[in-house]
Amino acid sequence: MSDWNDKVKRLLKSELVRRGISNSDLASMLEQIGIEETKSSIDSKISRGTFSASFFLQCLTVIGCEKIEIEEYENQLSIAAEPEADYNQKK
């Protein structure tokens, strides 16, 4: 897997975990905006780290992520979405 695929996969997974959203929850949230994905298709896409930019933006939108910061430190790419945001954890 390319380093870029790994980075975007980790970014999406971390944002889901921060918000307490499972892949099953994500499938339901996507369905509410007319995107048909199953839990298993989401599991597969995220596991591979190979998904479209459209899917990535759809996921970030439905989970409420409004800002992504990408910074380069010492020749290594560091990615953080909303690094200082308070999250509403699902109870």
N, C-alpha and C positions, 0 to 999 in steps of 0.2 A: 504494500500500500504506500502511496506517495506520502511524503511528509505533510503536504498541504491537505490531503484527505484526512489524515489523522488529526490535524489541528482543527478542522471544521467539525469533525465528528466529536472531538472533546469539547468544543465550544457549545454545541447544541446539547450534548448530554449534561454538561455542567449547568446550563441554564434550566433544563428540566428538573434536575436534582435540587437546585436552589429554590425552585418554586414548589417542590413537592408534587410534580406532575409526572405520572407514569406514561408509558407509551400508549396504554389503553385510553387514558385520559386525553392524550394528545389526539388520538384518532377521533374521539367524540368532539373535541374542540374544532378540529379541522372539518368535520362533517357539518358543524353549525355554519360554516362559511361556504359550504358547497363542495368541499374537497373530499373525495371518497378514498380513504386509506384504511386498511385494517391494521390491527395491532401487529400482526405478523409481518405485513409489508413495511411498517415503520421500523420494527425490530431489525429487519433485514437491511434496510437502507442505512440506518444508523450504525449497525454493526460493520458494514462494508465501508462506511464513510464516503460512499459514492452516491450522491443525490444531487439533484439540480439546484441551481441558485433559487429557482422559483419555490421549490419545496422548502428550502432553508428559510426563505423570507416568509412563507406561509406559516411555518412553525413558530418563528420568532414573533410574528404578528399576533397569532392566537394566544400565545403565552404572555403577551404584554411586554415583550422586550422592545424598547424604543430606541436604544442606542448601542452601538458597538464601537469600541475603541481598539485600534490596532497600532501597536507601538513596536519599534525595533530596538532591542537592547543587546549590545555586544554581539552583533551579527546573528542573533537568534530572535525569531519572531515570537512575540508574546501577544496573545489575544485575550481580551477580557471584554465581556459584554456587561454594560452597566456596573462597573466595578464598585461604585459607592451607593448603589440603590438598595433600598429596603425591600424585601420580598414578602409577599403575602403567601406564606406556606400553607398548603392545603392540609386541613386537619382531618 
